Amino acid sequence: MLHILKRLPAYLKGVLLLTLLRPVAAVLRKTNKAYRQLWLVMERGYDARDNGYWFFRYLREQQPQVNACFVIDPESPDYGKVSQLGRTVRWRSLKHYLMYLAADMLIGTHVQPASPDLVTFYHLRQIGIRPRGKQAFLQHGIIGNKMKMMTYPGLKVDFFASGGRMEYDYLVSEYGFPEGVIQYTGLCRYDNLIRGNKPSNEILVMPTWRGSDYPRGEQFYGTEFYRHFQSLLRNSRLIRLLEERDLRLIFYPHIELQNELDKFKPASERIILASWRDYDVQTLLMRCSLLITDYSSVFFDAGYMEKPVIYYQFDPEDFRKYHYQEGYFSAEKHGFGPVSGTEEALVDAVYECAGNGFRMEEEYRKRLGAFFPVRDEKNCERTYRILCRMSGEK
């Protein structure tokens, strides 16, 4: 019997699982207060550093009457700070499945919010089987590129948070969601950016990944990504600037490339290779005086704090080939800092920024204002009020 089950497609396994667990979840919802009017919050299941964490924290500190629970693996380095706030459930446990089926509100930073099994529940939704709870997509970062997987009806959610005005206009016009689903609330984690913004003597280099088909392992050494960033981490002019101004450079590649981190060999002790387990992205952003990125949406976070940004885009064709197509946002036309295509131009831009006291230039401040007409600490509050209306609560 077991060998037959193993051969079943994921969505059929999911149907069987739902058939078994749905009646149990329905009973628990009526008889157990832990499952009643439940708001289930999750990021990726193994971390708590993003919009999900900050929204959960807001709920526990400002709206303790909400029956909220955060999904996280107890082995996560972030488990301690979440468990101190309130109730948690182990990621992918039986209880997680039951809570997912019982919850009134499913809240997450990635597609299939709060789901215990992304693949299974994706297939189920394609054949019309959805959880009973309202689904709130808080986003992982502001969308600047074309992301077909997040367009309707491929992605079906009841609430889709937008972080900026230009993004909101783009999503509403191009992504096809029913009216009212997409809301310009701001991203929940941005509340803390303003409160905790304390620039120090650090330059943060944070490139994004290149898609799931990009070479990994030993083949990674031959990529443009590796060659360019390895060269940058050994650039003598850049290291001289770090020494002269008593600066540190933190190199933190996207979490999908963290397994390749040990392949990089900096030429100075002032350059730190930052592992995701040891460094919190938001803390690094609040602490840095300058952000260098390529195509990552993390520059929106830096911009929200009016920090200078430099784009290092040496492989636009490769990036578009392996990853996302360009959307409404062009770094050259709308970006919050200069765009460099070569290492020499990048280092020149870093020197210029340092000479300017690491302040954002007026041209880029104007662009920032157009993108973020609202910059405050009420993103969680706006999100909460919308979810309350969705759930029928006051």
N, C-alpha and C positions, 0 to 999 in steps of 0.2 A: 504493500500500500504506500509506504513512504517513498519508494523509488518512483512510483507513478506521480506522486505529488511534486517531486523534485523536477519532473519533466514538464510540468504545467507552465504556461506563460505567466509572467508576473501578475498580469491583471486578473487571471483566473484564480491564482492563489489569493489575491486580494479579495475577490468576490467571496471565496470560501471563508476567509478570515472575517469579513464584515458580516456574513451570514451568522457566524458563531458569536461574535462579540457585540453586535448592535443591540440585541435584546438585553444583554447584560448591562450595557451602557445606559439603556433606557430605564432600567430598574434602578441603577445607581443614581441616576439624575433625580429620581423621585424620592429615594429613600436615604441618600447619603449627602449631607450638606457640602462635603468636599467637591462634589460633582455638580452641584446646583448653581445655576447662573455663573458658570465658570468662564473666566478669561484665561486662555492658555497662550503663553508668550514663548517664543523661541527665536534663536538666530540659526546657527548651523548644527546645534546639538552638542558641540564640543567647545563652544566659546561664549563669552558674554561681554562684548566690548563695543557693541554697535547700537543701532536705534532700538533694538529689542531690550537690551539691558537698561538703557536710559529711560525707556517708557515704563518698564517694570519698576524701576526705582521710583519714578514719579508716582506710580500707582500706590506703592507701599508707603511712601512718605506723605503724599498729598491726598490720596483717595483710598485710605485703608479699608473702607467699607466694601470695595470691590473684591470679589473672590478670585484672586489672581494666583497663577502658578507658573513658574518658569521651568522650561525643559532644558536639562543640561546633564552631561555625563559627570558623575562624581569625580572622575579622574582628571577632569579639565583643570588647568591652572586658575581658571576663573570661578571655580565652584564655590570657594570660600566666601567671596564677596557677595555672591548671589544668595547663598543660603543664609547669610546674616540679615538679608532684607526680608525674606519671607519664604513661602513654601516652594519646594522644587520637586521635580519628578525626573527619574532617570530616563535619559534619551533612549528610545527604542525598546523600553521595557513594556511588559503587558499593561501596566498602569498607564503608560503614555498612550498606548493604543485606545484604551478605554476612555481616557480623558479627551483624546482627540475626537472620539465619536460622541461624547456627551457634551462637550463645551458649547456655550452660546457664542463665544467669540474666539476665533483662531487668528492669532496675531504673529507675524513673522517678518523677517528682513529679506527672505528669499522666496522664490516661487513655491507654491504649495505651503503656505504659512503654517508653521507648527507641526508639519507632517512627520510621522515616524518613519516613513518610507517613501522617498521622493518618487522613485520609479513606479512602484506599485500604484500609488494614488494618482500619479499622472495618467497612467493607462486607464484607471477607473474613471477619471473625469472625461477622458476622450469618448467613453461609451455612456456618459450621462450619469454616472454614480458619483455623488458628492457628499461630503459630510454635512450634518445638519446645521452646524454653526456658521455664522457670518465670518467671512474671511477678509482680514485686514492686512494689506501689504505695505509695510513701513519703508521698504527699499533698503538696499545696502549702500547705495551711493547715488548721487544725482546722475541722470541719464544724459549723455551728450552725444553718444553714437547711436546708430541704428541697431536695435535689438529686437529682431523679429519674434524671438521666443516670449517677449513680454507684450505682444500685441493681442488684442481681442479678435476672435474667441479662443486663441491658443491658451491665453491666460485668462481665467475667469475668477475675479475677486469682487468683493462688495465695496472695498475701499482701497484706493491706490494713492499713497502719499506723494506729493510733489514738493521738492525742496526749493525751487526757484521759479520766478515768473516766466522766464524764457522757456524753461523746461516744461512748465505747466501748459503754456500755449501750444508747444510742440506735441505733447502727449495728447491733448484734447483734439487737435486737428488731425493727427496721423495714426493714433493707436487704436481707434475704433471702439472705445469703451462706451457703454451707455452713459447718458448724461448724469452727472452727479457722482460717478464712481471716483474719478480723479479729482483730488482736492489739493489746493495750494495751502498746505499747513506748515511747511518747513519740516526738516528732518529732526527727529527727536534728539539725536545726539548733539545737535548744534546748540541746544540750551547750555550745555556744559562748556562749549568752546569759548563763549564770551566770559563766563564766570572764571574759568581756569586758565585763561590766556596769559602766560608768563614767559615771554621770550628770553632765551639764554644764549650762550655762546655755541649754539649747535646749528649745523646745516643738515637738513634731512633730505636724503636722496631716496625716493620711493617710486621705482618703476613698476608698471603693471605686467601681467603675464601676456602670453601671445597665443592663447587658445590651447585646447587639449591635444591638437595634432602637432604642436611645436616640438622639435627634438628635445629629448631628455637624456639623462644618464651620460654616458661617454660622448654621445653625439652632441650634447649641449655645448661642449668646448668649441665646436665648429660654427656656432651660431653668431649672427651679428650682435645679438643681445650680449652674449658673454664677452665677445671681443671688445665691444665698445665700453662696457662698464668695468671690465677688468683693467682696461687701459686708463680709464678715468680714475680708478682707485690707486693708480700708480703715477699719476700725472705730477711731475715735479713742481710746476707752477702752482697747482692747486695746493699741494702739500706745503709749499712755502707760505702761501696765504694763511693756511691753518696755523702755522707756527708763528708768523708775524702778528697775528691778531688773537692768538690763544683760543682757537676754535677747535671744535670736534666735528667730524662728519659721520653721520649715522646712515649706514646703507641698509635699507629695509625693503627687499623685493616683495612683491605680492605673495600672499600665503601659498598660492599654487606653484610658486617657484622656490619656496623655502627649502625644499629638499636639495636644491642645487647651491645653496648658500656657501657650503664649505669649499666649493670649487674656486671661489674668489680669494685672491691673495693680495691684500692691501700692502702698500709700501711704507706705511706710517702707523705708529701706535695711536695717532689721533683719528684714525679711521676705524670705526666700529662696525663689525658685521652683526646685525641685530636679528635675533631669532624671534619668531612670533610668540614663543612660549615665555620669553624673558622680557619682552618689550611690548607695551600697550601702544597701539597706533595713535589713539587720541592724545595720550600723554606726550608722545613724541611731537605731534603736531602743535600742541599748545606750548611746548618747550622750545621749538625751533625758531630761528630768526629768518630762515629762508628755506623754501621748499623747492627741490629740483625733482621733476617727474617727467614722464614721457607722454603717455596718453591716459594715465589714471585719473579717474574722477576725484581723487583725493585733493586735487588742487582747489576744488570748490570749498572744501573744509578750511584750507589755508586762507582762501580769499575771504571767507566769512569773518575771519579775524583780522582782515586787512594786512596779511603777511605777504611779502613779495614772493613771486613764483617765477621760475624759469622752466620752460619746456625744452627737453632734450629729445628731439625727434629725428633720429638718424636713419630710421627704417620704416617710413610710412607705408611703402608698398608691402613689405613683409607683414606689418601689423594688420593691414587691411586684408591681406591674403589669409592669415591664420586666425584672425579674430573679428573685430567688428568693422562694419562699414561706417564711413563718416555720416553723421546726422546733421542736425541743425547748427551744432556748435563747432566753430572753426577757431583753433587757437590763435591763428594769425589775425582774424577779424574780431573775435570776441574774448580772447584770453586775457588773463590777469597779469601777464608778464611777457617778456620777449621769447621768441622761438629760436632755438639754436639747432642747426643740422649737423654741426661738426663739434668735435671735442674742443678745438681751439676757440671757436666762437662761444661755446658754453663757459669755458674758464674766463674768457674776457667778460662775459655777462656777470659772472660771480664777482669778479674784481670790481666791476662798476657798481654792483649792488652793495658790496661792502663799503665802497667809497661814499655811497649815498646814505650810510648809516642803517642799511637794511630796512629802508622805508619803501612802501609801494608808491610808484610814480603816479602823478595826477591823471595821466591818460588811462591808466589801468583802474584807478579809483572810480572813474566815470563808468567804465564798463562794469565794474563790480556793482555799482549802484543800480544800473539798468537790469542786471540779472537778479539782484537781491533787493527789491524795493523795501522789503521788510527784513530787518535783522534784529531780533530780540531774543528773549529767553522764555517764550511762550509756545514753542513748537509742540511740546508734550501736552500742554493744556488744550491747544486747538485740536490736536489729535483725539484726546480723551473726549471732548465734547461731541465730536462727530461720531465716535464709536458709541457713546451713550445714546445718541439719537437713533443709531442703527439698531441697537439692542432694545430700544423702547424704554430705557431708563431715563430719569431726569438728570 
